């Protein structure tokens, strides 16, 4: 009777909640499949560019882990599409202008449905003014006022979609520098 050796192998794996993709990304992946089935070329192009940018970001030191980061990425894509539309318009390429405006409209649609709170300029200005007043009343030196205000704002702006350059410019303006 031949002896049979059975070898037991264990496959160890672990899952962490940190690696879970943002919920909005799951919606975009589902929409990508729907756009493929419907042969919706403009929407497919936009969704593929978002997925590509997300993949590229995942290979950097700061991968996209939240919906807020994903919305910021989409805003960058939208800005580049607006720049491309402006360049096409100056070059007299109306076909490319139309293509880019369709992509911008699709991105607007997704940004509106992202569920991430976007602060308007008036709300942002009020928050910044409040932080500037708090820093000045705390006796912060003029030299370090901007840094202190930005530190105070970081908690208030957490989880909200804001343009960091706009915030920095508004802080400089309201701080009087």
C-alpha positions as CSV (number, residue, x, y, z in Angstrom):
1,X,0.0,0.0,0.0
2,X,1.6,3.3,-1.1
3,X,1.8,5.9,1.5
4,X,0.3,9.2,0.6
5,X,1.8,12.3,2.1
6,X,-0.6,15.1,2.4
7,X,0.9,18.5,2.8
8,X,-1.1,21.2,4.4
9,X,-0.5,24.7,3.3
10,X,-1.8,27.8,4.8
11,X,-2.4,31.0,3.0
12,X,-2.2,33.9,5.3
13,X,-3.6,37.2,4.3
14,X,-4.9,40.2,6.0
15,X,-7.2,42.9,5.0
16,X,-7.2,46.4,6.4
17,X,-9.7,49.1,6.3
18,X,-7.0,51.6,5.3
19,X,-6.7,50.0,1.9
20,X,-10.4,50.3,1.2
21,X,-11.0,52.6,-1.8
22,X,-13.2,55.7,-1.4
23,X,-16.9,55.0,-1.7
24,X,-17.2,57.6,-4.5
25,X,-14.6,55.7,-6.5
26,X,-16.8,52.5,-6.3
27,X,-19.6,54.5,-7.9
28,X,-17.3,55.8,-10.6
29,X,-16.2,52.2,-11.4
30,X,-19.8,51.1,-11.7
31,X,-20.6,54.0,-14.0
32,X,-17.5,53.1,-16.1
33,X,-19.1,49.6,-16.7
34,X,-22.4,51.2,-17.5
35,X,-20.8,53.7,-19.9
36,X,-19.0,50.7,-21.6
37,X,-22.3,48.9,-22.1
38,X,-24.1,52.0,-23.3
39,X,-21.1,52.9,-25.6
40,X,-21.2,56.4,-24.2
41,X,-17.8,57.6,-25.5
42,X,-17.5,61.0,-23.8
43,X,-18.5,59.7,-20.3
44,X,-16.2,56.7,-20.9
45,X,-13.3,59.0,-21.7
46,X,-13.9,61.1,-18.6
47,X,-14.2,58.1,-16.3
48,X,-11.1,56.4,-17.8
49,X,-9.1,59.6,-17.2
50,X,-10.2,59.7,-13.6
51,X,-9.3,56.0,-13.1
52,X,-5.9,56.6,-14.8
53,X,-5.1,59.6,-12.6
54,X,-6.2,57.6,-9.6
55,X,-3.9,54.8,-10.6
56,X,-1.0,57.2,-11.1
57,X,-1.7,58.8,-7.7
58,X,-1.7,55.3,-6.1
59,X,1.9,54.9,-7.1
60,X,3.0,58.1,-5.4
61,X,3.7,58.7,-1.7
62,X,0.2,60.2,-1.3
63,X,-2.4,57.8,-2.8
64,X,-6.1,58.8,-2.9
65,X,-7.8,57.3,0.2
66,X,-10.8,59.7,0.7
67,X,-13.6,61.1,-1.4
68,X,-12.2,64.6,-0.7
69,X,-8.9,63.7,-2.3
70,X,-10.8,62.1,-5.2
71,X,-12.8,65.3,-5.7
72,X,-9.6,67.4,-5.7
73,X,-8.2,65.1,-8.3
74,X,-11.3,65.5,-10.4
75,X,-11.1,69.3,-10.1
76,X,-7.5,69.1,-11.4
77,X,-8.7,67.1,-14.4
78,X,-11.5,69.6,-14.9
79,X,-9.1,72.5,-14.8
80,X,-6.9,70.9,-17.4
81,X,-9.9,70.3,-19.6
82,X,-10.9,74.0,-19.3
83,X,-7.3,75.0,-20.2
84,X,-7.5,72.6,-23.2
85,X,-10.8,74.1,-24.3
86,X,-9.4,77.6,-24.1
87,X,-6.3,76.6,-26.1
88,X,-8.5,74.9,-28.7
89,X,-10.7,78.0,-29.0
90,X,-7.6,80.3,-29.6
91,X,-6.5,77.8,-32.3
92,X,-9.9,77.9,-33.9
93,X,-10.6,74.2,-33.3
94,X,-14.4,74.2,-32.5
95,X,-14.5,70.4,-32.6
96,X,-12.0,70.1,-29.8
97,X,-13.8,72.9,-27.9
98,X,-17.1,71.0,-28.0
99,X,-15.4,67.8,-26.9
100,X,-13.7,69.5,-23.9
101,X,-16.9,71.3,-22.9
102,X,-18.8,67.9,-22.9
103,X,-16.1,66.5,-20.7
104,X,-16.4,69.5,-18.4
105,X,-20.1,69.1,-18.1
106,X,-19.8,65.4,-17.3
107,X,-17.2,66.2,-14.6
108,X,-19.5,68.9,-13.2
109,X,-22.2,66.3,-13.0
110,X,-20.0,63.9,-11.0
111,X,-18.6,66.7,-8.8
112,X,-22.2,67.8,-7.9
113,X,-23.1,64.2,-6.9
114,X,-19.9,63.4,-5.0
115,X,-21.4,64.1,-1.6
116,X,-18.4,66.1,-0.6
117,X,-19.2,69.5,0.9
118,X,-17.9,72.4,-1.2
119,X,-17.5,75.8,0.4
120,X,-18.4,78.9,-1.5
121,X,-16.2,81.9,-1.5
122,X,-18.4,83.8,1.0
123,X,-18.4,80.9,3.5
124,X,-14.7,80.5,3.1
125,X,-14.0,84.2,3.6
126,X,-16.0,84.1,6.8
127,X,-14.1,81.1,8.1
128,X,-10.8,82.7,7.2
129,X,-11.7,86.1,8.8
130,X,-12.8,84.3,12.0
131,X,-9.4,82.5,12.1
132,X,-7.5,85.7,11.4
133,X,-9.4,87.5,14.2
134,X,-8.7,84.6,16.6
135,X,-5.0,84.6,15.8
136,X,-4.7,88.4,16.3
137,X,-6.6,88.3,19.6
138,X,-4.3,85.5,20.8
139,X,-1.4,87.9,20.2
140,X,0.3,86.0,17.4
141,X,3.2,88.0,15.9
142,X,2.6,89.5,12.5
143,X,5.4,87.4,11.0
144,X,3.9,84.1,12.0
145,X,0.2,85.1,11.5
146,X,-0.3,83.4,8.2
147,X,1.1,80.1,9.5
148,X,-1.0,80.3,12.6
149,X,-4.2,81.1,10.6
150,X,-3.5,78.2,8.2
151,X,-3.0,75.9,11.2
152,X,-6.4,77.0,12.7
153,X,-8.1,76.5,9.3
154,X,-6.8,73.0,8.7
155,X,-9.3,71.5,11.2
156,X,-12.2,73.6,10.0
157,X,-11.5,72.7,6.3
158,X,-11.0,69.0,6.9
159,X,-13.3,66.9,4.8
160,X,-14.4,69.8,2.6
161,X,-13.6,70.5,-1.0
162,X,-11.6,73.8,-1.1
163,X,-9.0,75.2,-3.4
164,X,-5.8,75.5,-1.3
165,X,-4.3,78.2,-3.4
166,X,-7.5,80.3,-3.0
167,X,-7.4,79.8,0.7
168,X,-3.7,80.8,0.9
169,X,-4.4,84.0,-1.2
170,X,-7.4,84.9,0.9
171,X,-5.4,84.4,4.1
172,X,-2.7,86.7,2.9
173,X,-5.3,89.3,1.8
174,X,-7.3,89.2,5.1
175,X,-4.2,89.1,7.3
176,X,-3.0,92.3,5.6
177,X,0.2,91.0,4.1
